[in-house]
Amino acid sequence: RSGQWQEAISQLERMVADGHSPGVAGYTSALTACGRADELKQMYSLLEKMEDLALKCDVVSYTSCLHTAARARNTTLAKSLLKRMLTAQVEPNQRTLQAATSVLSRAEVQEVWPTALHRQQLPQAPRLAEQQGGGECALARRQRNEEMQRMAIEASKGLRAAREEGRVG
């Protein structure tokens, strides 16, 4: 599992070397792989590379990064990611805000992005649930991580199939 992020980056490099553009989906798959391995520097480097290449990061890209920041309890990174989303005019979805509020308080999220929480109705924030006692928070976090892994695997399979069919250059 820990080496999958290296394989994802190698695949990106091979695609570029072969004259192909991995696109947002390819980079997001690599971001997710880095995030699952808790490779924050690599993940952030890929995010910056996407911006350098003028690839518009989408809500999936940012949400994947926010989940990693939340697992690492890195409030500085979480705030930075929210600011980038705001600047890029990428709308947060429910998963984005759940990830943000699992590492930041609602007040901190609103400080960075005053209208973000008004756009989505959030269930009780995991941080609050954790303070009230429990193991439900850890279970919910594990289930979200497993779901993100499944999504990354499906995205990777889809990208591979698209390449084989010649739909992606």
Secondary structure, DSSP 8 states (H G I E B T S, - for coil): -TTHHHHHHHHHHHHHHTT---HHHHHHHHHHHHHHTT-HHHHHHHHHHHHHTT----HHHHHHHHHHHHHTT-HHHHHHHHHHHHHHT----HHHHHHHHHHS-HHHHHHH-TTHHHHS---S-HHHHHHTT-HHHHHHHHHHHHHHHHHHHHHHHHHHHHHHHTS--
